[in-house]
């Protein structure tokens, strides 16, 4: 499937892709924040690669949904990542395995870095999509 077909499919079923992207960010930020921070207990390169690939998919969905709305994507990603982390902390409150991850640097840093990564993927995908779209119009 080409990029244009993918973005056309997103345009036809916007709500389904928006729900998928939202659940994806919440789920992966909740599950992975204890596995993707280098230097902390539980770091796994596999989970880091898996999380980055899922964030890449979400960013490409956002390209089809929100063209040229960088700040909206960034803000949405911070909120959804924070919700995912909050969900995981609420479920496992008091667990010994989360002691190392309960610091202000993790609470602020992980949602910020995740939102920056998704936004960077969004910017790159948007640039490539707009460039290809402009070339096809000529």
N, C-alpha and C positions, 0 to 999 in steps of 0.2 A: 504494500500500500504506500503510495507516495504521500508526501507531506500535504499536498493540496487536498487529496482525498481525505486524509485524516482530519484536517481542519474543517472540511465541509461536513464530515460526519459529526464533529463536535458542534458545528453550527446548527445541525438538524435536531440534535438531542442535548441541548445545553444543560438542562436540569440533571439528567443522568450523569453527565461528566462532572458537573459541579459537585454533586453528592459524592461521586467516586473520589474526586480530588480532596474534598474535605475529610472524608473518612480515612483516606490514605495518610494525610498529614497527621491527623489526630492519632491514629493507630501507630504509625511508625515513630512519631516523636515520643509517644508514651512507652512503647516497647524498647526503642533503641537508645534512649538517652543514657542508659547505664552501660552500654556496650560500645559507644562510638567516641568517647572522650579519651584521647590518648593520655597515658600516664595514670589513669585511675583504674581501680580494681574492676576486672571484667571486660577490659578492652578487647574487641575482636575485629580483626581486619575484614572478616567475612561480613559481619553486620554493618561495618562502615561502608563497604562496597554495595551491599544490598540497600541500605538507606539512601546512599547517593543516587543509585539507579532509580529508586522509587521517587525521589525528589526530582530527578530529571524528567520522569514521566509526568509528574504533577505540573512541572513548569511548562512542559509542552502543551498540556491541557489548558493551562492558564493563557498561553499564547493564543489559542483558538477562542477562548472565552473573553479575555480582557486585553484587546490590542492597545498598546501604548498607555497602559494604566499602571505604571511601575510602582507608584507609592501605594496604590490600592492593593496590589499583590503583596508588597512588602508588609503592610499593616495586617492584612489578612493572615499571612504566614506567621507573623509573630503571635497573633491571637490564637490561632489554631495550634501552634506548637506549644504555647503555654497551657492551653486546655488539655492537650495530650499529656504533658508532664504532670499537670495537676491531677488528672485522672489516675495516672500510675501511682503518684505519691499518696493519693487518697486511698487507693486499693491496698497498698502495701505499707501503710503508715506503721512505724515501729519495727519494721523488718531490719535486721542487722545488716543485710547486704546493701541497704540504701544509705547507711551512715556516712560513707565517704562521698556520696553524691548530694548530700543535704547541706550545701553551702551556697552563699549568695552568688558566688561566681558562676556556679552551675545554673542556678535559678534564672539569672539574667543572661549569662553567656550563651547557653545552649539555644534558647529560642532566638536570640539575636543572630548567632552564627548560622543557624538553620534557615532563618528568613533571608539572610544575605546570600546563602548558597542557592536557594530556590530562586531568588530574584536575579542572581547572576545567570543562572540557567535560562530564566525567562528573557532577560535582555539579549542573550546570545541567540536564543530561538526566535525571538521577535525580529532581530536584525537579519537573520538568515531568511526568515519567511518573507519579510518586506522586500529584501533584495531579490529573491526569486520571483515574487509577485510583480515587482517593477520590471524585471527582465522579460516576463511572459507578456506584459502589456505592450512591449515595443514591437 
